[in-house]
Amino acid sequence: MRQFFGMSQSGNLQEAVRGLSNPQLIMLLSTSEQFEAHVKNLEALYPGVPSIGCIGMSYDNRVVEKGVGVIAFYDGVTAVTNVLEEASTMPVKYIKRLEDDVNKVNAAQRDTVCIDFCSGNDACVLTTIHSVLKRRNISLVGGTGDGGKVSANGKVYKDAVAYAMVKNNHGKVKAYKENIYRQKGNYRFVASKTNKSEYKLGELNGKPAKQVYQDILHVSEEQILTQTFKNPFGKLNGDDTCIISIKEVCGNSLTCFRQVNDSDVLILLELGDYKNIVKSTMQKIRQDFPKISAVFSVNCLFRYLLFTENHYMQDYLDEMRKLGNHAGVVGYGEHYNNQFVNQSMTCVVFE
C-alpha cells in the first residue's frame, strides 16, 4: 500500500488533493470554519470513496495548523468507513455497524487496523469498539478531534465516532504507543471527590488536588496549565501507565482531559529524555518491519506544544520520516486499542 499527504495552509481543498487519484481511504483534517464545506466538497471530488474526518491539525514533514490536510491510502488496502452515533450516551446502540464492517473487510489481527476520530466521551466509545475488535484481536489507533464534530462518507456528525476498518492487502500492520514520561519520586495518590461527567479531580490523599500539585512542584496557580506538559499525572494499568493531563483549574479542584474515579491510584510523572525515547521507538519499529510502506500517527496537542516550545517539532518530523512515508494528526486525546490516553503518540505501521 501507499500513503498520500496533501495540504493547503490557506484551506484550499483543491490544492490539498492535487495529485491524489484512485484513493481507497481518505482522512480529512480541517478547521472549524471550513470543516463542513470541506466534507461536502471532498465527497463531490471523490464520490463513494470511504472517508472520515475531524477538526484538527495534520502533518507529514510539515505541520498544517489552520489550513486543510488530506491523508489517503491507496494501491493495496481494503477499507470501509462508518460512524457510531450518540457517543455521549449510547454508542453501543450502533454496534452492529462495526460488526458488519469487520466482516466486510474480513478483518484479521495480522493485517487489519481500526482508525478512529472521536468527538468526545472517548473512554465509553473505546470500550464499545473494543468489545467487537477484541474478538479478532484487531488493533485500534485514533484520537479526539476539536469542535464536537466528525465526518464519515461525506456527512458531518455531532456526538459521534467515525472509524475506518483498514486491511493491508500486501502485508502486516502493527500499532504502537509512545510514552515520554516516567514516574517522579515515590508519590502515590488516592483520588477522591471526583466528578466523572466533568473529569474533575477534587482531592488527592484527602487534600485539595490543586494544593497538592502546587506544593510538590512549587508552581503558582497560573503555571499549572503549562506545568502539566512536564508533570502530568499517571494512572497505573498493570505494567502500563495511562497519562492524565490537567485541562484547567476549578477552585481547589483540577479538571483533567480524561476521567478519574474515586479510589483511583495516581502517580506523578516527569518528562524523560524524549529524544532518545523517540529513537528507541523507531528502532523497535525497524526491528519489527524491515520494509515499511507507511506510518500513520496521532500526536497529542500537548506533545506538539512541548516539542514546539523546545524547538524539536521539526526535528521530530524529520526523524519519523526516516522510517518511511509518515503522516498524521494532532489529537486532543489519543486512542490505543481500548485505552484513552493523554500526552502520548500512537501510530500504526504498514508493511
VOPAGU-2260 file (C-alpha; in pm, 1 decimal, decimal comma):
REM VOPAGU-2260
SITE   aa  ch    i         X         Y         Z
SITE  MET   A    0       0,0       0,0       0,0
SITE  ARG   A    1      94,4     363,1     -31,4
SITE  GLN   A    2      12,3     676,9     166,3
SITE  PHE   A    3     -62,5    1024,2      30,5
SITE  PHE   A    4     -40,5    1352,0     218,4
SITE  GLY   A    5    -159,2    1679,2      72,1
SITE  MET   A    6    -209,3    2013,7     238,6
SITE  SER   A    7    -300,9    2376,9     193,4
SITE  GLN   A    8    -207,3    2630,2     457,8
SITE  SER   A    9    -476,7    2860,0     318,9
SITE  GLY   A   10    -750,5    2596,1     338,4
SITE  ASN   A   11    -781,2    2531,7     -36,2
SITE  LEU   A   12    -908,1    2173,5     -66,9
SITE  GLN   A   13    -833,4    2153,3    -440,2
SITE  GLU   A   14    -471,7    2234,1    -364,7
SITE  ALA   A   15    -457,1    1974,5     -86,2
SITE  VAL   A   16    -579,6    1687,5    -306,7
SITE  ARG   A   17    -366,7    1776,1    -609,3
SITE  GLY   A   18    -212,7    1455,6    -741,4
SITE  LEU   A   19    -444,4    1221,9    -549,6
SITE  SER   A   20    -602,8     964,3    -777,9
SITE  ASN   A   21    -782,5     636,3    -705,2
SITE  PRO   A   22    -772,0     661,2    -323,6
SITE  GLN   A   23    -909,5     369,2    -125,2
SITE  LEU   A   24    -944,8     566,3     200,7
SITE  ILE   A   25    -936,1     940,9     268,1
SITE  MET   A   26    -888,9    1116,6     603,2
SITE  LEU   A   27    -971,5    1488,7     620,1
SITE  LEU   A   28    -831,3    1735,0     876,8
SITE  SER   A   29    -978,7    2081,7     861,6
SITE  THR   A   30   -1068,5    2392,5    1061,4
SITE  SER   A   31   -1395,0    2457,1    1243,8
SITE  GLU   A   32   -1478,9    2733,4     995,7
SITE  GLN   A   33   -1432,3    2520,6     684,1
SITE  PHE   A   34   -1492,8    2166,5     806,9
SITE  GLU   A   35   -1849,3    2118,4     683,2
SITE  ALA   A   36   -1777,4    2271,6     343,1
SITE  HIS   A   37   -1463,9    2060,6     304,0
SITE  VAL   A   38   -1652,8    1741,9     391,7
SITE  LYS   A   39   -1914,6    1818,3     126,9
SITE  ASN   A   40   -1659,9    1915,0    -137,5
SITE  LEU   A   41   -1438,5    1614,0     -69,6
SITE  GLU   A   42   -1731,2    1380,6    -129,0
SITE  ALA   A   43   -1805,8    1560,7    -456,4
SITE  LEU   A   44   -1443,0    1521,2    -568,2
SITE  TYR   A   45   -1421,3    1152,5    -471,2
SITE  PRO   A   46   -1778,4    1019,8    -466,6
SITE  GLY   A   47   -1820,2     688,3    -290,9
SITE  VAL   A   48   -1461,9     668,7    -163,9
SITE  PRO   A   49   -1460,6     571,3     206,8
SITE  SER   A   50   -1368,6     874,8     416,3
SITE  ILE   A   51   -1353,5    1000,1     773,9
SITE  GLY   A   52   -1261,5    1342,3     907,1
SITE  CYS   A   53   -1239,8    1573,4    1205,0
SITE  ILE   A   54   -1137,0    1924,0    1304,0
SITE  GLY   A   55    -767,3    1938,3    1380,0
SITE  MET   A   56    -409,8    1982,4    1263,3
SITE  SER   A   57    -217,2    1743,8    1040,7
SITE  TYR   A   58     142,3    1686,2     932,1
SITE  ASP   A   59     394,8    1496,4     727,6
SITE  ASN   A   60     731,1    1674,7     745,7
SITE  ARG   A   61     531,1    1999,8     770,9
SITE  VAL   A   62     253,3    2095,1    1010,9
SITE  VAL   A   63     -80,0    2234,6     894,1
SITE  GLU   A   64    -219,6    2438,1    1183,0
SITE  LYS   A   65    -504,6    2634,9    1028,0
SITE  GLY   A   66    -548,9    2508,2     673,4
SITE  VAL   A   67    -658,5    2168,9     545,1
SITE  GLY   A   68    -475,1    1837,1     531,7
SITE  VAL   A   69    -566,6    1519,9     344,7
SITE  ILE   A   70    -419,8    1177,4     421,7
SITE  ALA   A   71    -511,1     894,0     188,4
SITE  PHE   A   72    -426,8     525,7     146,0
SITE  TYR   A   73    -418,4     368,5    -197,7
SITE  ASP   A   74    -271,3      88,4    -404,9
SITE  GLY   A   75    -325,1    -207,2    -176,4
SITE  VAL   A   76    -577,2    -152,5     102,2
SITE  THR   A   77    -938,5    -251,2     155,5
SITE  ALA   A   78   -1126,7      -0,6     370,2
SITE  VAL   A   79   -1477,5      58,5     494,8
SITE  THR   A   80   -1583,4     364,0     695,8
SITE  ASN   A   81   -1879,0     428,5     921,7
SITE  VAL   A   82   -1992,7     603,4    1238,3
SITE  LEU   A   83   -2124,8     516,9    1584,3
SITE  GLU   A   84   -2367,0     788,3    1692,0
SITE  GLU   A   85   -2483,4     903,7    2038,0
SITE  ALA   A   86   -2126,4     873,6    2164,1
SITE  SER   A   87   -2202,7    1054,5    2489,4
SITE  THR   A   88   -2493,8     831,0    2584,2
SITE  MET   A   89   -2526,8     503,5    2394,6
SITE  PRO   A   90   -2274,6     426,2    2115,8
SITE  VAL   A   91   -2342,5      53,8    2169,0
SITE  LYS   A   92   -2681,8     112,7    2005,9
SITE  TYR   A   93   -2499,0     122,7    1670,3
SITE  ILE   A   94   -2256,7    -163,4    1734,1
SITE  LYS   A   95   -2393,2    -382,8    1454,9
SITE  ARG   A   96   -2247,7    -136,5    1201,9
SITE  LEU   A   97   -1899,4    -212,1    1331,3
SITE  GLU   A   98   -1964,1    -585,0    1349,6
SITE  ASP   A   99   -2076,4    -585,1     985,6
SITE  ASP   A  100   -1778,2    -374,5     875,7
SITE  VAL   A  101   -1531,2    -607,4    1047,7
SITE  ASN   A  102   -1680,3    -888,8     843,0
SITE  LYS   A  103   -1682,5    -685,1     519,9
SITE  VAL   A  104   -1303,5    -648,4     518,5
SITE  ASN   A  105   -1250,4    -995,6     663,3
SITE  ALA   A  106   -1050,1    -834,0     943,5
SITE  ALA   A  107    -758,6   -1026,4    1091,5
SITE  GLN   A  108    -505,7    -943,5    1361,3
SITE  ARG   A  109    -205,4    -959,9    1128,0
SITE  ASP   A  110    -320,5    -721,0     856,7
SITE  THR   A  111    -609,6    -506,4     983,4
SITE  VAL   A  112    -634,2    -192,1    1196,0
SITE  CYS   A  113    -919,3      32,9    1305,2
SITE  ILE   A  114    -853,0     408,8    1281,5
SITE  ASP   A  115   -1099,7     637,9    1458,5
SITE  PHE   A  116   -1178,2    1007,0    1506,3
SITE  CYS   A  117   -1396,7    1082,3    1808,2
SITE  SER   A  118   -1598,3    1385,9    1917,2
SITE  GLY   A  119   -1573,1    1303,0    2291,0
SITE  ASN   A  120   -1666,4    1056,9    2569,1
SITE  ASP   A  121   -1368,7     858,1    2447,3
SITE  ALA   A  122   -1345,1     601,2    2727,8
SITE  CYS   A  123   -1701,5     480,1    2674,4
SITE  VAL   A  124   -1658,7     480,0    2296,3
SITE  LEU   A  125   -1335,9     278,4    2313,1
SITE  THR   A  126   -1491,9      21,7    2545,9
SITE  THR   A  127   -1775,3     -19,6    2296,1
SITE  ILE   A  128   -1546,3     -55,3    1993,2
SITE  HIS   A  129   -1307,2    -286,9    2176,4
SITE  SER   A  130   -1592,6    -525,1    2258,2
SITE  VAL   A  131   -1602,7    -603,9    1885,5
SITE  LEU   A  132   -1235,8    -571,8    1788,5
SITE  LYS   A  133   -1110,1    -796,1    2070,4
SITE  ARG   A  134   -1289,2   -1096,8    1919,6
SITE  ARG   A  135   -1030,1   -1094,2    1640,1
SITE  ASN   A  136    -750,2    -911,5    1828,7
SITE  ILE   A  137    -774,4    -611,2    1595,1
SITE  SER   A  138    -567,6    -307,5    1696,6
SITE  LEU   A  139    -703,6      48,4    1711,2
SITE  VAL   A  140    -528,4     383,2    1670,2
SITE  GLY   A  141    -707,8     716,9    1679,6
SITE  GLY   A  142    -781,2    1037,2    1862,5
SITE  THR   A  143   -1020,2    1314,2    1959,0
SITE  GLY   A  144   -1096,0    1598,8    1721,5
SITE  ASP   A  145   -1198,7    1953,3    1806,7
SITE  GLY   A  146   -1540,3    2114,9    1792,9
SITE  GLY   A  147   -1750,0    1810,8    1879,4
SITE  LYS   A  148   -1784,0    1707,6    1512,8
SITE  VAL   A  149   -1659,4    1424,1    1294,2
SITE  SER   A  150   -1740,2    1313,9     941,5
SITE  ALA   A  151   -1789,6     987,5     757,8
SITE  ASN   A  152   -1859,7     935,1     388,8
SITE  GLY   A  153   -1949,5    1295,4     313,6
SITE  LYS   A  154   -2173,5    1357,0     614,3
SITE  VAL   A  155   -2099,4    1556,1     931,3
SITE  TYR   A  156   -2198,7    1412,6    1269,4
SITE  LYS   A  157   -2207,2    1561,4    1617,5
SITE  ASP   A  158   -2158,7    1345,4    1927,1
SITE  ALA   A  159   -2017,2    1050,3    1733,5
SITE  VAL   A  160   -1709,7     847,6    1649,4
SITE  ALA   A  161   -1609,6     796,7    1287,0
SITE  TYR   A  162   -1399,1     491,4    1211,6
SITE  ALA   A  163   -1220,7     318,6     925,5
SITE  MET   A  164   -1155,2     -54,6     916,1
SITE  VAL   A  165    -837,3     -81,1     708,9
SITE  LYS   A  166    -694,0    -406,1     573,4
SITE  ASN   A  167    -344,2    -410,3     424,5
SITE  ASN   A  168    -369,1    -644,4     125,8
SITE  HIS   A  169       6,9    -684,9      87,5
SITE  GLY   A  170     148,7    -720,4     437,6
SITE  LYS   A  171     107,0    -686,2     809,5
SITE  VAL   A  172      12,6    -394,6    1033,8
SITE  LYS   A  173     102,1    -317,7    1393,4
SITE  ALA   A  174       5,9     -45,2    1640,8
SITE  TYR   A  175     244,7     128,0    1882,6
SITE  LYS   A  176     218,0     372,7    2172,1
SITE  GLU   A  177     496,4     604,3    2288,7
SITE  ASN   A  178     521,6     744,0    2641,8
SITE  ILE   A  179     789,4    1008,9    2701,2
SITE  TYR   A  180     721,7    1031,9    3077,1
SITE  ARG   A  181     848,8     841,0    3381,4
SITE  GLN   A  182     747,1     832,8    3746,0
SITE  LYS   A  183     861,4    1126,2    3958,0
SITE  GLY   A  184     971,3    1027,0    4307,6
SITE  ASN   A  185     754,4     787,6    4506,0
SITE  TYR   A  186     439,5     997,5    4506,8
SITE  ARG   A  187     120,7     790,7    4514,2
SITE  PHE   A  188    -223,5     943,2    4548,0
SITE  VAL   A  189    -570,8     807,8    4606,4
SITE  ALA   A  190    -825,0    1019,3    4418,7
SITE  SER   A  191   -1147,2    1134,1    4581,8
SITE  LYS   A  192   -1427,4    1388,6    4535,2
SITE  THR   A  193   -1414,6    1324,1    4161,9
SITE  ASN   A  194   -1683,5    1415,9    3909,8
SITE  LYS   A  195   -1696,6    1161,1    3626,9
SITE  SER   A  196   -1900,7    1370,4    3385,9
SITE  GLU   A  197   -1679,1    1678,1    3426,6
SITE  TYR   A  198   -1348,6    1484,2    3451,8
SITE  LYS   A  199   -1290,4    1667,5    3778,8
SITE  LEU   A  200   -1032,1    1563,1    4038,2
SITE  GLY   A  201   -1120,7    1708,1    4379,6
SITE  GLU   A  202    -877,3    1561,8    4630,0
SITE  LEU   A  203    -555,7    1361,9    4646,1
SITE  ASN   A  204    -496,4    1169,7    4968,6
SITE  GLY   A  205    -772,5    1375,8    5126,6
SITE  LYS   A  206    -621,6    1715,3    5040,4
SITE  PRO   A  207    -728,3    1962,1    4768,0
SITE  ALA   A  208    -582,0    1841,8    4436,7
SITE  LYS   A  209    -470,6    2187,6    4327,5
SITE  GLN   A  210    -278,9    2246,0    4650,7
SITE  VAL   A  211    -109,7    1905,2    4639,6
SITE  TYR   A  212      13,4    1968,6    4284,1
SITE  GLN   A  213     136,9    2319,9    4369,6
SITE  ASP   A  214     313,0    2215,2    4690,0
SITE  ILE   A  215     510,7    1935,4    4521,8
SITE  LEU   A  216     615,7    2130,0    4213,3
SITE  HIS   A  217     636,5    2479,3    4367,3
SITE  VAL   A  218     428,1    2643,7    4096,2
SITE  SER   A  219     166,2    2916,2    4105,8
SITE  GLU   A  220    -194,0    2851,4    4004,8
SITE  GLU   A  221    -127,8    3031,4    3677,1
SITE  GLN   A  222     161,6    2794,9    3597,9
SITE  ILE   A  223     -31,9    2470,5    3645,8
SITE  LEU   A  224    -166,8    2450,7    3289,5
SITE  THR   A  225     180,1    2469,5    3135,8
SITE  GLN   A  226     348,6    2264,3    3408,5
SITE  THR   A  227     132,0    1967,1    3307,8
SITE  PHE   A  228     339,6    1948,3    2986,4
SITE  LYS   A  229     628,7    1838,1    3207,2
SITE  ASN   A  230     440,8    1684,5    3500,7
SITE  PRO   A  231     110,2    1517,4    3418,5
SITE  PHE   A  232     -47,8    1255,2    3641,0
SITE  GLY   A  233     -35,3     886,6    3558,8
SITE  LYS   A  234    -279,2     606,2    3629,9
SITE  LEU   A  235    -125,2     262,7    3667,8
SITE  ASN   A  236    -282,8      -1,5    3444,7
SITE  GLY   A  237     -95,4    -324,1    3506,9
SITE  ASP   A  238     255,2    -270,9    3371,2
SITE  ASP   A  239     135,0      25,1    3166,8
SITE  THR   A  240      81,0     389,1    3266,2
SITE  CYS   A  241    -204,3     597,5    3126,4
SITE  ILE   A  242    -112,4     965,4    3118,3
SITE  ILE   A  243    -365,5    1215,5    3257,1
SITE  SER   A  244    -323,2    1580,3    3157,3
SITE  ILE   A  245    -460,3    1875,8    3351,6
SITE  LYS   A  246    -708,9    2079,5    3148,5
SITE  GLU   A  247    -795,6    2363,1    3387,7
SITE  VAL   A  248    -809,4    2473,4    3749,6
SITE  CYS   A  249   -1157,6    2482,3    3900,7
SITE  GLY   A  250   -1149,8    2625,6    4254,2
SITE  ASN   A  251    -942,8    2380,7    4458,4
SITE  SER   A  252   -1003,0    2103,5    4205,1
SITE  LEU   A  253    -828,6    2010,1    3882,7
SITE  THR   A  254   -1022,1    1927,0    3566,8
SITE  CYS   A  255    -846,3    1668,1    3351,9
SITE  PHE   A  256    -859,6    1555,2    2989,8
SITE  ARG   A  257    -962,1    1203,7    3087,1
SITE  GLN   A  258   -1183,9    1061,6    3356,1
SITE  VAL   A  259   -1055,6     997,8    3707,9
SITE  ASN   A  260   -1268,6     797,6    3951,8
SITE  ASP   A  261   -1284,5     785,6    4329,0
SITE  SER   A  262   -1023,6     544,1    4470,4
SITE  ASP   A  263    -811,3     551,2    4152,6
SITE  VAL   A  264    -441,5     532,9    4242,1
SITE  LEU   A  265    -241,0     802,5    4063,6
SITE  ILE   A  266     128,2     881,3    4041,6
SITE  LEU   A  267     310,4    1197,2    3937,2
SITE  LEU   A  268     511,1    1186,5    3615,7
SITE  GLU   A  269     805,5    1383,2    3482,9
SITE  LEU   A  270     940,1    1435,6    3134,1
SITE  GLY   A  271    1202,4    1182,8    3029,9
SITE  ASP   A  272    1473,4    1201,2    2764,5
SITE  TYR   A  273    1219,0    1231,8    2485,7
SITE  LYS   A  274    1472,4    1247,1    2202,2
SITE  ASN   A  275    1618,1     910,4    2297,9
SITE  ILE   A  276    1271,7     766,2    2362,6
SITE  VAL   A  277    1167,4     863,6    2008,1
SITE  LYS   A  278    1479,6     695,5    1868,8
SITE  SER   A  279    1405,7     384,9    2075,3
SITE  THR   A  280    1052,5     367,7    1934,5
SITE  MET   A  281    1187,7     399,4    1581,2
SITE  GLN   A  282    1441,2     124,6    1647,1
SITE  LYS   A  283    1165,5    -105,7    1771,8
SITE  ILE   A  284     956,8     -37,1    1460,9
SITE  ARG   A  285    1251,5    -108,1    1231,0
SITE  GLN   A  286    1313,1    -439,2    1407,7
SITE  ASP   A  287     950,1    -537,9    1353,8
SITE  PHE   A  288     928,5    -403,0     997,6
SITE  PRO   A  289    1232,2    -441,5     768,9
SITE  LYS   A  290    1013,4    -298,3     491,1
SITE  ILE   A  291     772,8     -12,6     571,1
SITE  SER   A  292     509,5     121,6     332,9
SITE  ALA   A  293     361,9     386,9     559,2
SITE  VAL   A  294     332,1     514,5     915,5
SITE  PHE   A  295      16,1     691,8    1032,6
SITE  SER   A  296      40,1     858,0    1375,1
SITE  VAL   A  297    -161,8    1059,6    1624,3
SITE  ASN   A  298      35,3    1305,4    1838,6
SITE  CYS   A  299    -119,1    1480,5    2137,2
SITE  LEU   A  300    -164,3    1856,5    2119,1
SITE  PHE   A  301      40,1    1889,2    2438,3
SITE  ARG   A  302     326,9    1691,1    2282,6
SITE  TYR   A  303     308,7    1923,6    1983,3
SITE  LEU   A  304     323,5    2229,1    2209,5
SITE  LEU   A  305     606,0    2081,7    2417,6
SITE  PHE   A  306     812,4    1987,0    2112,0
SITE  THR   A  307     747,5    2326,1    1952,4
SITE  GLU   A  308     843,7    2511,8    2269,2
SITE  ASN   A  309    1170,4    2314,7    2281,7
SITE  HIS   A  310    1239,8    2368,0    1908,3
SITE  TYR   A  311    1218,0    1991,9    1846,2
SITE  MET   A  312     900,0    1951,4    1639,9
SITE  GLN   A  313    1067,7    1980,1    1300,6
SITE  ASP   A  314    1348,2    1750,0    1409,7
SITE  TYR   A  315    1084,9    1501,8    1531,8
SITE  LEU   A  316     902,4    1500,5    1198,5
SITE  ASP   A  317    1232,6    1464,2    1012,8
SITE  GLU   A  318    1324,9    1168,6    1234,5
SITE  MET   A  319     990,3     994,7    1182,9
SITE  ARG   A  320    1015,5    1046,0     808,6
SITE  LYS   A  321    1331,0     832,3     809,7
SITE  LEU   A  322    1106,3     532,7     880,4
SITE  GLY   A  323     926,8     584,4     550,6
SITE  ASN   A  324     618,0     772,9     439,4
SITE  HIS   A  325     491,4     930,4     763,8
SITE  ALA   A  326     179,9    1141,9     814,8
SITE  GLY   A  327     -63,5    1201,1    1095,8
SITE  VAL   A  328    -287,3    1422,1    1303,7
SITE  VAL   A  329    -266,5    1624,1    1623,7
SITE  GLY   A  330    -527,9    1499,1    1870,1
SITE  TYR   A  331    -687,6    1617,7    2193,4
SITE  GLY   A  332    -654,0    1268,7    2334,9
SITE  GLU   A  333    -503,8     953,9    2187,7
SITE  HIS   A  334    -651,7     608,3    2139,3
SITE  TYR   A  335    -455,3     285,9    2161,0
SITE  ASN   A  336    -663,1     -30,8    2148,7
SITE  ASN   A  337    -904,9      15,1    2441,7
SITE  GLN   A  338    -701,3     290,3    2610,7
SITE  PHE   A  339    -776,4     663,5    2611,2
SITE  VAL   A  340    -450,8     842,6    2695,1
SITE  ASN   A  341    -308,4    1195,2    2701,3
SITE  GLN   A  342      27,8    1346,3    2604,7
SITE  SER   A  343     118,7    1035,1    2404,1
SITE  MET   A  344     184,9     926,8    2048,7
SITE  THR   A  345       6,9     631,6    1893,8
SITE  CYS   A  346      72,4     503,1    1545,3
SITE  VAL   A  347       8,1     219,1    1305,0
SITE  VAL   A  348     279,7      86,0    1075,3
SITE  PHE   A  349     202,2     -79,3     742,6
SITE  GLU   A  350     436,6    -331,9     585,4
